[in-house]
Amino acid sequence: MSSEGRGGRAATTRGALEAALRAGRRALQLVAADGMDSYLVNEERQLAVERLLLRFGEALKAVPEDVLNAVDPAQDWIGPRRFRDLAAHWYTEGLDHRLIWRALRNELPQATNAIERFLQADEPSD
């Protein structure tokens, strides 16, 4: 059974973390074989990554701050949530994909790994 409601929003905090993990992992999969140059010339991939990072940030917005701090107190959780707002409302020149590339390589792997560890440690026992 899905932890997401009919509108696509997670109904629980755990569901929101799972949604963030899915979006983050998918974004990382899309760029796994890329270097920065190949990523920067692939507009379709950039658009897909934008959408996935938007989903990642939106899912994190549904997670209470104390839970995010329990996931990893050293992780910057504000950045992905702000990216969501920026990406959703950026209308003129577009996003700087060099900055997105750095986030994909430096920050997103740490965030998704922290979420995965938290979810595994918090799995309900049978």
GROMACS elastic network, one bead per residue, 0.5 to 0.9 nm:
[ bonds ]
;  ai    aj funct       b0    kb
    1     4     6  0.88171   500
    2     5     6  0.77656   500
    2    10     6  0.87790   500
    2    15     6  0.82550   500
    3     9     6  0.87453   500
    3    10     6  0.58725   500
    3    11     6  0.60327   500
    3    12     6  0.68634   500
    3    14     6  0.79990   500
    3    15     6  0.50528   500
    3    16     6  0.82713   500
    3    18     6  0.85718   500
    3    19     6  0.89605   500
    4     7     6  0.77642   500
    4     8     6  0.56235   500
    4     9     6  0.54756   500
    4    11     6  0.54001   500
    4    12     6  0.78338   500
    4    15     6  0.63935   500
    4    16     6  0.80518   500
    4    19     6  0.84026   500
    5     8     6  0.54934   500
    5     9     6  0.55969   500
    5    10     6  0.58398   500
    5    11     6  0.56919   500
    6     9     6  0.73776   500
    7    10     6  0.85556   500
    8    11     6  0.89094   500
    9    12     6  0.89215   500
    9    15     6  0.84897   500
    9    16     6  0.75093   500
    9    19     6  0.86717   500
    9    59     6  0.77027   500
    9    62     6  0.86013   500
   10    13     6  0.72581   500
   10    14     6  0.80848   500
   10    17     6  0.85873   500
   10    18     6  0.86250   500
   10    19     6  0.72864   500
   10    59     6  0.76096   500
   10    62     6  0.78988   500
   11    14     6  0.84546   500
   11    15     6  0.63522   500
   11    16     6  0.74586   500
   12    16     6  0.62774   500
   12    17     6  0.86992   500
   12    62     6  0.84494   500
   12    63     6  0.85769   500
   13    16     6  0.50480   500
   13    17     6  0.63020   500
   13    18     6  0.86076   500
   13    62     6  0.68109   500
   13    63     6  0.54764   500
   13    64     6  0.76472   500
   13    67     6  0.83962   500
   14    17     6  0.50947   500
   14    18     6  0.61380   500
   14    19     6  0.85788   500
   14    63     6  0.82439   500
   14   119     6  0.75215   500
   15    19     6  0.60852   500
   15    20     6  0.85712   500
   15    59     6  0.86690   500
   16    19     6  0.50095   500
   16    20     6  0.61544   500
   16    21     6  0.85451   500
   16    58     6  0.87499   500
   16    59     6  0.50471   500
   16    60     6  0.66266   500
   16    61     6  0.84883   500
   16    62     6  0.62072   500
   16    63     6  0.64661   500
   17    20     6  0.50376   500
   17    21     6  0.60881   500
   17    22     6  0.86204   500
   17    56     6  0.89458   500
   17    59     6  0.67423   500
   17    60     6  0.68143   500
   17    62     6  0.85225   500
   17    63     6  0.71283   500
   17   115     6  0.67311   500
   17   116     6  0.86024   500
   17   119     6  0.78047   500
   18    21     6  0.50104   500
   18    22     6  0.61745   500
   18    23     6  0.86798   500
   18    59     6  0.85344   500
   18   115     6  0.80658   500
   18   116     6  0.82667   500
   18   119     6  0.78607   500
   19    22     6  0.51417   500
   19    23     6  0.62567   500
   19    24     6  0.85341   500
   19    55     6  0.79020   500
   19    56     6  0.72096   500
   19    59     6  0.61463   500
   19    60     6  0.86559   500
   20    23     6  0.52333   500
   20    24     6  0.59842   500
   20    25     6  0.84416   500
   20    53     6  0.87626   500
   20    55     6  0.68771   500
   20    57     6  0.72602   500
   20    58     6  0.79476   500
   20    59     6  0.52333   500
   20    60     6  0.63870   500
   20   112     6  0.78709   500
   20   115     6  0.82900   500
   21    24     6  0.51252   500
   21    25     6  0.59197   500
   21    26     6  0.83922   500
   21    56     6  0.73498   500
   21    59     6  0.89811   500
   21   111     6  0.85995   500
   21   112     6  0.56298   500
   21   113     6  0.84769   500
   21   115     6  0.65992   500
   21   116     6  0.69673   500
   22    25     6  0.52970   500
   22    26     6  0.60758   500
   22    27     6  0.86343   500
   22    52     6  0.89554   500
   22    56     6  0.81131   500
   22   112     6  0.87421   500
   23    26     6  0.51862   500
   23    27     6  0.62235   500
   23    28     6  0.87091   500
   23    51     6  0.88709   500
   23    52     6  0.52236   500
   23    53     6  0.68392   500
   23    54     6  0.86812   500
   23    55     6  0.62430   500
   23    56     6  0.54177   500
   23    59     6  0.89229   500
   24    27     6  0.51958   500
   24    28     6  0.63160   500
   24    29     6  0.86879   500
   24    52     6  0.67967   500
   24    53     6  0.67287   500
   24    55     6  0.84093   500
   24    56     6  0.59645   500
   24   104     6  0.89694   500
   24   108     6  0.67519   500
   24   109     6  0.79836   500
   24   111     6  0.83728   500
   24   112     6  0.62102   500
   25    28     6  0.50852   500
   25    29     6  0.61489   500
   25    30     6  0.87117   500
   25   108     6  0.85609   500
   25   109     6  0.80892   500
   25   112     6  0.68590   500
   26    30     6  0.62440   500
   26    31     6  0.89137   500
   26    49     6  0.84932   500
   26    52     6  0.73434   500
   27    30     6  0.52009   500
   27    31     6  0.67058   500
   27    32     6  0.86826   500
   27    48     6  0.77703   500
   27    49     6  0.54315   500
   27    50     6  0.86060   500
   27    51     6  0.89179   500
   27    52     6  0.59527   500
   27    53     6  0.71704   500
   27   104     6  0.78783   500
   27   108     6  0.88958   500
   28    31     6  0.54302   500
   28    32     6  0.58901   500
   28    49     6  0.85094   500
   28   104     6  0.67662   500
   28   105     6  0.83432   500
   28   108     6  0.77957   500
   28   109     6  0.75446   500
   29    32     6  0.50733   500
   29    33     6  0.81801   500
   30    33     6  0.77235   500
   30    34     6  0.82642   500
   30    45     6  0.72283   500
   30    48     6  0.83528   500
   30    49     6  0.75318   500
   31    34     6  0.50399   500
   31    35     6  0.78908   500
   31    39     6  0.71277   500
   31    45     6  0.79022   500
   31    49     6  0.84370   500
   31   104     6  0.82222   500
   32    35     6  0.83718   500
   34    37     6  0.77644   500
   34    38     6  0.56753   500
   34    39     6  0.57748   500
   35    38     6  0.54546   500
   35    39     6  0.61870   500
   35    40     6  0.86320   500
   36    39     6  0.51019   500
   36    40     6  0.60456   500
   36    41     6  0.88073   500
   36    98     6  0.75896   500
   36   101     6  0.66085   500
   36   102     6  0.86855   500
   37    40     6  0.51598   500
   37    41     6  0.64902   500
   37    42     6  0.88620   500
   38    41     6  0.54607   500
   38    42     6  0.64311   500
   39    42     6  0.53103   500
   39    43     6  0.79043   500
   39    45     6  0.70717   500
   39    46     6  0.70358   500
   39    97     6  0.84847   500
   39   101     6  0.77933   500
   40    43     6  0.71470   500
   40    45     6  0.87826   500
   40    46     6  0.74085   500
   40    97     6  0.67104   500
   40    98     6  0.73338   500
   40   101     6  0.83552   500
   41    45     6  0.89140   500
   41    46     6  0.86463   500
   42    45     6  0.54393   500
   42    46     6  0.63169   500
   42    47     6  0.88447   500
   43    47     6  0.61741   500
   43    48     6  0.86189   500
   44    47     6  0.51842   500
   44    48     6  0.62755   500
   44    49     6  0.86531   500
   45    48     6  0.50476   500
   45    49     6  0.60839   500
   45    50     6  0.85157   500
   46    49     6  0.51056   500
   46    50     6  0.60902   500
   46    51     6  0.86667   500
   46    97     6  0.73067   500
   46   100     6  0.89306   500
   47    50     6  0.50457   500
   47    51     6  0.63205   500
   47    52     6  0.87228   500
   48    51     6  0.52032   500
   48    52     6  0.62784   500
   48    53     6  0.86630   500
   49    52     6  0.50251   500
   49    53     6  0.60177   500
   49    54     6  0.83592   500
   49   100     6  0.87525   500
   50    53     6  0.52107   500
   50    54     6  0.60483   500
   50    55     6  0.86602   500
   50    84     6  0.88789   500
   50    87     6  0.70915   500
   50    95     6  0.87371   500
   50   100     6  0.83925   500
   51    55     6  0.63004   500
   51    56     6  0.86341   500
   51    84     6  0.89828   500
   51    87     6  0.82652   500
   51    88     6  0.89377   500
   52    55     6  0.50102   500
   52    56     6  0.61181   500
   52    57     6  0.86695   500
   53    57     6  0.61179   500
   53    58     6  0.84028   500
   53    80     6  0.74092   500
   53    83     6  0.76477   500
   53    84     6  0.69328   500
   53    87     6  0.86079   500
   54    57     6  0.52468   500
   54    58     6  0.60708   500
   54    59     6  0.85772   500
   54    80     6  0.80315   500
   54    81     6  0.81938   500
   54    83     6  0.69390   500
   54    85     6  0.78639   500
   54    86     6  0.88995   500
   54    87     6  0.65816   500
   54    88     6  0.71790   500
   55    59     6  0.60289   500
   55    60     6  0.85389   500
   55    84     6  0.73425   500
   56    59     6  0.53154   500
   56    60     6  0.63386   500
   56    61     6  0.88442   500
   56    80     6  0.71226   500
   56    81     6  0.79408   500
   56    84     6  0.77413   500
   57    60     6  0.50596   500
   57    61     6  0.63022   500
   57    77     6  0.86902   500
   57    78     6  0.88265   500
   57    79     6  0.83216   500
   57    82     6  0.73279   500
   57    83     6  0.67228   500
   57    85     6  0.82417   500
   58    61     6  0.51551   500
   58    62     6  0.70215   500
   58    80     6  0.83728   500
   58    81     6  0.64281   500
   58    84     6  0.61239   500
   58    85     6  0.84332   500
   59    62     6  0.54844   500
   59    63     6  0.71504   500
   59    81     6  0.84693   500
   60    63     6  0.52122   500
   60    64     6  0.82923   500
   60    68     6  0.82252   500
   60    77     6  0.77002   500
   60    80     6  0.77216   500
   60    81     6  0.64716   500
   61    64     6  0.75993   500
   61    65     6  0.88729   500
   61    81     6  0.61189   500
   63    66     6  0.84042   500
   63    67     6  0.65858   500
   63    68     6  0.66927   500
   64    67     6  0.53923   500
   64    68     6  0.64903   500
   64    69     6  0.88178   500
   65    68     6  0.50823   500
   65    69     6  0.61828   500
   65    70     6  0.86117   500
   65    77     6  0.86658   500
   66    69     6  0.50499   500
   66    70     6  0.62304   500
   66    71     6  0.86981   500
   67    71     6  0.61900   500
   67    72     6  0.87624   500
   68    72     6  0.64163   500
   68    73     6  0.71421   500
   68    75     6  0.85297   500
   68    77     6  0.71463   500
   68   115     6  0.86727   500
   69    72     6  0.52203   500
   69    74     6  0.77520   500
   69    75     6  0.79666   500
   69    77     6  0.85588   500
   70    73     6  0.62013   500
   70   118     6  0.80267   500
   71    75     6  0.84697   500
   71   111     6  0.89206   500
   71   114     6  0.60486   500
   71   115     6  0.60540   500
   71   116     6  0.89706   500
   71   117     6  0.79724   500
   71   118     6  0.55258   500
   71   119     6  0.85646   500
   72    75     6  0.54887   500
   72    76     6  0.87504   500
   72   111     6  0.81343   500
   72   114     6  0.61967   500
   72   115     6  0.80199   500
   72   118     6  0.84129   500
   73    76     6  0.81226   500
   73    77     6  0.89634   500
   74    77     6  0.89842   500
   75    78     6  0.89190   500
   75   107     6  0.84385   500
   75   110     6  0.78200   500
   75   111     6  0.67414   500
   75   114     6  0.84554   500
   76    79     6  0.60599   500
   76    80     6  0.78829   500
   76   107     6  0.83631   500
   76   111     6  0.82689   500
   77    80     6  0.60176   500
   77    81     6  0.68166   500
   77    82     6  0.89806   500
   77   111     6  0.81884   500
   78    81     6  0.53035   500
   78    82     6  0.61088   500
   78    83     6  0.85588   500
   79    82     6  0.51438   500
   79    83     6  0.60419   500
   79    84     6  0.86789   500
   80    84     6  0.63272   500
   80    85     6  0.89590   500
   80   108     6  0.88389   500
   81    84     6  0.51765   500
   81    85     6  0.68070   500
   81    86     6  0.89039   500
   82    85     6  0.51801   500
   82    86     6  0.61944   500
   82    87     6  0.85532   500
   83    87     6  0.58466   500
   83    88     6  0.82459   500
   84    87     6  0.52809   500
   84    88     6  0.59775   500
   84    89     6  0.85916   500
   85    88     6  0.51672   500
   85    89     6  0.61873   500
   85    90     6  0.83761   500
   86    89     6  0.53941   500
   86    90     6  0.57220   500
   86    95     6  0.85780   500
   87    90     6  0.54000   500
   87    91     6  0.86832   500
   87    94     6  0.84730   500
   87    95     6  0.72959   500
   88    91     6  0.85064   500
   90    93     6  0.77113   500
   90    94     6  0.63890   500
   90    95     6  0.74133   500
   91    94     6  0.67380   500
   93    96     6  0.89679   500
   94    97     6  0.87918   500
   95    98     6  0.88480   500
   95    99     6  0.84626   500
   95   100     6  0.81350   500
   96    99     6  0.56316   500
   96   100     6  0.66405   500
   96   101     6  0.88812   500
   97   101     6  0.58539   500
   97   102     6  0.84717   500
   98   101     6  0.50478   500
   98   102     6  0.64396   500
   98   103     6  0.88108   500
   99   102     6  0.51595   500
   99   103     6  0.63705   500
   99   104     6  0.86734   500
  100   103     6  0.50335   500
  100   104     6  0.61227   500
  100   105     6  0.86756   500
  101   105     6  0.62599   500
  101   106     6  0.84829   500
  102   105     6  0.51697   500
  102   106     6  0.57475   500
  102   107     6  0.76010   500
  103   106     6  0.51768   500
  103   108     6  0.59716   500
  103   109     6  0.87384   500
  104   107     6  0.61702   500
  104   108     6  0.51886   500
  104   109     6  0.70764   500
  105   108     6  0.66976   500
  105   109     6  0.68589   500
  106   109     6  0.66780   500
  106   110     6  0.73308   500
  107   110     6  0.54552   500
  107   111     6  0.62766   500
  107   112     6  0.87557   500
  108   111     6  0.50490   500
  108   112     6  0.60317   500
  108   113     6  0.83917   500
  109   112     6  0.52946   500
  109   113     6  0.59998   500
  109   114     6  0.85126   500
  110   113     6  0.51685   500
  110   114     6  0.61148   500
  110   115     6  0.86638   500
  111   114     6  0.51540   500
  111   115     6  0.62523   500
  111   116     6  0.86266   500
  112   115     6  0.50753   500
  112   116     6  0.60699   500
  112   117     6  0.85981   500
  113   116     6  0.50648   500
  113   117     6  0.61483   500
  113   118     6  0.85605   500
  114   117     6  0.51919   500
  114   118     6  0.61538   500
  114   119     6  0.86269   500
  115   118     6  0.50934   500
  115   119     6  0.61153   500
  115   120     6  0.85662   500
  116   119     6  0.51737   500
  116   120     6  0.61184   500
  116   121     6  0.85726   500
  117   120     6  0.51718   500
  117   121     6  0.61231   500
  117   122     6  0.85076   500
  118   121     6  0.51810   500
  118   122     6  0.60476   500
  118   123     6  0.86058   500
  119   123     6  0.59993   500
  120   123     6  0.52895   500
  121   124     6  0.88436   500
  122   125     6  0.88793   500
